[in-house]
Amino acid sequence: MLRRLAIVDVTPTLETGVFEVSAGRKIGAVAVGERQVIVRPKISDLNRLVFLLGYSLHRDFWRDDRVHLAEADELLPALAEAFGRLASRATEQGLIQGYRTISDDLPVLRGRLLAGEQMTRNYGLPVPLAVEYDEFTVDIAENQILLAAVLRLLTVPRLPQEVRRRLRRLRRVMVDVTPARAGTPLPAWRPTRLNTRYHDAIRLAEVVLAAQSFEHHAGELRVTGFMFDMWRIFEDFVCTSLGEALERGDGGRYATQYSLHLDVARAVRMRPDLVWTGTTGVVRAVVDAKYKAERPEGFPDADLYQMLAYCTVLGLSDGHLVYAKGNEAIRTHVVEASGVTLHCHTLDLGLAPSELLEQVNSLAKSVVAAAPYRRISAGVDSAH
């Protein structure tokens, strides 16, 4: 079951019925029946992990240590403690209210009459009336997001009792807020002066809700869990922080998941993680972020082949692979008879945020130093 969920890597040993379990590319906690499987990140300071998560939600997220997770060796209880603290502080003056547009059928006129709806939905009958009106209520996007995070965290096992009590108090405070239906996207919100006291709590709620939650049954065995994709956290951090550093340092613009094709027939699509272009649209650099090196059976250097393909199509003489330090070595490969050099960089995720961003700035300078100024656009579709 764990293997099918791709949570951990399970390898049979020489001893019958004994398997070796190792962490994959996810972090979090899984309950398998009565047993708990916890996959911890290599980053010992959970505040630094949340700093990286901020980049997965891009520019509208905080980029410092304001969250201050409690000292703990498990991510979800630490997130629950921090969220409970921030949400309680945000709502201690009461829930914020706002106007929400509601469409309904009422026995009396309220707001404006929807003539078209009255004819089609109510067959032109005098009552009920199809109306639309604005209601001043606590049942707005900001409170719905907080409630969704509260309900998610209340399902996490092994929470400290004080944390669970705080979450239950928040649930009672939000009794008039509509819980989001399973499978539906979160409502949209935007930071304003009126919801300032909610900002940090909502942003941490988005981190909580970004975790993949699941529940599966295999016969009598129940498997539930909350997991983050560490590779995606790392990829988003590299693309956003490095792209911003390139723009600040040398202008131009960056694009993520750039769309191009390997072949003239445009049958094989490729999407490098980050492409940086100059101010005139010249493709100057291509970067792929790899939390761990991809080594599928029979292709131990798949990352290098992939980057070589990007460079060939884009007509670039240099390509850049960025790994988390400890998962791959810093190397440079000059490809035979092609004029292409592949650079393997690493970022130390154990550094403090300011030091890590300095390392990103140094990486940006290395990318700029290797970047050409010639225009090559063959096979390129567009930037997204």
Beta strands, then each sheet from edge to edge (+ up, - down):
strand 1: 8-12
strand 2: 19-23
strand 3: 26-32
strand 4: 35-39
strand 5: 98-106
strand 6: 112-113
strand 7: 129-137
strand 8: 212-218
strand 9: 221-229
strand 10: 253-256
strand 11: 259-261
strand 12: 269-270
strand 13: 274-277
strand 14: 283-290
strand 15: 318-324
strand 16: 331-334
strand 17: 341-347
strand 18: 380-382
sheet 1: 1+ 2-
sheet 2: 4+ 3- 9+ 8-
sheet 3: 5+ 7- 6+
sheet 4: 10+ 13- 14+ 15+ 17+ 16-
sheet 5: 12+ 11- 18+
end
